[in-house]
Amino acid sequence: MKQIWNEEELGQYWSLTFEELELLKTKPQKHHLVFCMKLKYYPYYGGFPGNEKVSRPKIG
């Protein structure tokens, strides 16, 4: 996974669309963060993250 993201890339690749926000409303609140991360991870990498530790993106 890319380690250093600039602000433009963060907005482009990791912001939720209106449709994704509507889908999020169907999930329990305690699962929102993980669900959002998986929603955005899948299109970028073509799969879901495994059990390996996923590091927090750095803004540079």
Residue, then its C-alpha position, 0 to 999 in steps of 0.5 A: m500500500k502506498q505510504i505517503w499520500n498528498e491531500e489531493e490524493l487523499g480526497q480523490y481516492w479515499s473520500l466517500t461518494f454519495e452512494e457510499l454514504e447511503l450504503l454506510k447508513t445500512k451498517p451498524q455504527k460500530h462498523h463504519l470505520v472498517f466498512c469505509m476503509k474496505l469500500k475505498y481499498y477494494p477499487y484501488y487494489g482489486g481486493f480486500p486487505g488481509n490480516e496483515k497490519v494496514s498502516r495509517p497513510k501519511i500526509g506529505 
